């Protein structure tokens, strides 16, 4: 199979995963109030390879979360991914952070609305179906009381931006998944390997 390294640094979670094909081999991640990505990312990468008896030369591709999200976090993740891919002469695969976030939720009906905090009353968001087809591409949204009036059916909110919605949108069709706050590199595996297969 193909050994892929996945880096997710778009939010306060620094997350690194290793996969063989569609299978997770290992994951290291840490969520802290302050961004420690510059300190933790390379340590996590080296540890995850060493602990699973792999070398950098065993990697087939690097996957990186491309945002939206924290400029500083994304800069650290993308520059590290580009450096590794260039040095190892292997493919670099980018994946939308909001889709990574959406894929942590499994539902049978409704629309998934992942949200990443963009400060004040603004969020980065997109809309996904129950099978993760993108209904509306990434956009910035200033939250207002009528922001979701055009939607029908149940709306499932995930991400650290969703907490801003609770006081504004509280009727039964708004469902908050408070256990899904930050994206994880584990949820990049299926997307990343499929892109690798598709070249």
URDAJO-V843979 format. One record per residue. N is the residue number from 0. RES is the residue in one letter. PHI is phi in degrees with one decimal (* if undefined). Layout:
n=N res=RES phi=PHI
n=N res=RES phi=PHI
This chain:
n=0 res=X phi=*
n=1 res=X phi=-114.1
n=2 res=X phi=-95.6
n=3 res=X phi=-117.2
n=4 res=X phi=-105.8
n=5 res=X phi=-117.3
n=6 res=X phi=-120.1
n=7 res=X phi=-127.2
n=8 res=X phi=-134.8
n=9 res=X phi=-76.8
n=10 res=X phi=-129.0
n=11 res=X phi=-74.1
n=12 res=X phi=-94.4
n=13 res=X phi=-98.6
n=14 res=X phi=-134.1
n=15 res=X phi=-131.4
n=16 res=X phi=-129.3
n=17 res=X phi=-122.4
n=18 res=X phi=-133.8
n=19 res=X phi=-117.0
n=20 res=X phi=64.4
n=21 res=X phi=-89.2
n=22 res=X phi=-99.2
n=23 res=X phi=-71.7
n=24 res=X phi=-93.5
n=25 res=X phi=-163.4
n=26 res=X phi=-145.2
n=27 res=X phi=-129.7
n=28 res=X phi=-153.5
n=29 res=X phi=-147.0
n=30 res=X phi=-114.5
n=31 res=X phi=-133.8
n=32 res=X phi=-60.3
n=33 res=X phi=-94.6
n=34 res=X phi=-71.1
n=35 res=X phi=-117.2
n=36 res=X phi=-60.1
n=37 res=X phi=-62.2
n=38 res=X phi=-81.9
n=39 res=X phi=-92.8
n=40 res=X phi=-58.3
n=41 res=X phi=-69.5
n=42 res=X phi=-63.6
n=43 res=X phi=-60.5
n=44 res=X phi=-61.3
n=45 res=X phi=-64.5
n=46 res=X phi=-66.2
n=47 res=X phi=-66.8
n=48 res=X phi=-72.0
n=49 res=X phi=-62.4
n=50 res=X phi=-66.1
n=51 res=X phi=-110.7
n=52 res=X phi=59.8
n=53 res=X phi=-119.8
n=54 res=X phi=-112.7
n=55 res=X phi=-56.6
n=56 res=X phi=-68.1
n=57 res=X phi=-80.7
n=58 res=X phi=-70.7
n=59 res=X phi=-97.5
n=60 res=X phi=-166.9
n=61 res=X phi=-116.8
n=62 res=X phi=-110.3
n=63 res=X phi=-136.2
n=64 res=X phi=-73.1
n=65 res=X phi=-100.6
n=66 res=X phi=101.1
n=67 res=X phi=-74.0
n=68 res=X phi=159.9
n=69 res=X phi=-66.3
n=70 res=X phi=-59.4
n=71 res=X phi=-63.9
n=72 res=X phi=-61.1
n=73 res=X phi=-64.4
n=74 res=X phi=-60.4
n=75 res=X phi=-64.9
n=76 res=X phi=-65.4
n=77 res=X phi=-69.2
n=78 res=X phi=-65.7
n=79 res=X phi=-65.1
n=80 res=X phi=-63.3
n=81 res=X phi=-63.9
n=82 res=X phi=-61.3
n=83 res=X phi=-65.9
n=84 res=X phi=-61.8
n=85 res=X phi=-66.8
n=86 res=X phi=-63.8
n=87 res=X phi=-86.4
n=88 res=X phi=56.3
n=89 res=X phi=-127.3
n=90 res=X phi=-63.5
n=91 res=X phi=-113.1
n=92 res=X phi=-116.7
n=93 res=X phi=-105.7
n=94 res=X phi=-135.5
n=95 res=X phi=-65.6
n=96 res=X phi=-62.0
n=97 res=X phi=-66.6
n=98 res=X phi=-68.9
n=99 res=X phi=-59.7
n=100 res=X phi=-65.1
n=101 res=X phi=-61.5
n=102 res=X phi=-71.7
n=103 res=X phi=-79.1
n=104 res=X phi=-108.8
n=105 res=X phi=-114.3
n=106 res=X phi=-134.2
n=107 res=X phi=-101.6
n=108 res=X phi=-150.5
n=109 res=X phi=105.2
n=110 res=X phi=-122.5
n=111 res=X phi=-91.8
n=112 res=X phi=-118.8
n=113 res=X phi=-76.1
n=114 res=X phi=-136.5
n=115 res=X phi=-112.4
n=116 res=X phi=-59.9
n=117 res=X phi=-118.5
n=118 res=X phi=76.3
n=119 res=X phi=49.5
n=120 res=X phi=-104.5
n=121 res=X phi=-108.4
n=122 res=X phi=-136.0
n=123 res=X phi=-95.4
n=124 res=X phi=-148.3
n=125 res=X phi=-159.3
n=126 res=X phi=-126.4
n=127 res=X phi=-130.5
n=128 res=X phi=-79.3
n=129 res=X phi=-64.4
n=130 res=X phi=-104.9
n=131 res=X phi=70.2
n=132 res=X phi=-71.7
n=133 res=X phi=-78.3
n=134 res=X phi=-88.3
n=135 res=X phi=-140.1
n=136 res=X phi=-65.4
n=137 res=X phi=-53.6
n=138 res=X phi=-153.0
n=139 res=X phi=-91.5
n=140 res=X phi=-131.5
n=141 res=X phi=-88.4
n=142 res=X phi=-69.1
n=143 res=X phi=-134.8
n=144 res=X phi=-61.0
n=145 res=X phi=-104.0
n=146 res=X phi=-56.7
n=147 res=X phi=-119.7
n=148 res=X phi=-62.4
n=149 res=X phi=-78.2
n=150 res=X phi=-83.2
n=151 res=X phi=-116.9
n=152 res=X phi=81.6
n=153 res=X phi=-79.9
n=154 res=X phi=-112.9
n=155 res=X phi=-104.5
n=156 res=X phi=-96.9
n=157 res=X phi=-133.7
n=158 res=X phi=105.4
n=159 res=X phi=-72.0
n=160 res=X phi=-78.8
n=161 res=X phi=-68.8
n=162 res=X phi=-63.5
n=163 res=X phi=-68.3
n=164 res=X phi=-84.5
n=165 res=X phi=-58.3
n=166 res=X phi=-76.8
n=167 res=X phi=-86.3
n=168 res=X phi=-127.5
n=169 res=X phi=-128.8
n=170 res=X phi=-78.1
n=171 res=X phi=-60.4
n=172 res=X phi=-83.0
n=173 res=X phi=-102.3
n=174 res=X phi=-115.2
n=175 res=X phi=-107.0
n=176 res=X phi=-105.5
n=177 res=X phi=-67.3
n=178 res=X phi=-81.5
n=179 res=X phi=-110.9
n=180 res=X phi=-107.7
n=181 res=X phi=-123.3
n=182 res=X phi=-69.2
n=183 res=X phi=-126.9
n=184 res=X phi=-61.9
n=185 res=X phi=-60.4
n=186 res=X phi=-87.9
n=187 res=X phi=-94.4
n=188 res=X phi=-61.9
n=189 res=X phi=-61.7
n=190 res=X phi=-62.7
n=191 res=X phi=-64.4
n=192 res=X phi=-68.8
n=193 res=X phi=-64.5
n=194 res=X phi=-65.2
n=195 res=X phi=-62.5
n=196 res=X phi=-61.6
n=197 res=X phi=-77.7
n=198 res=X phi=57.2
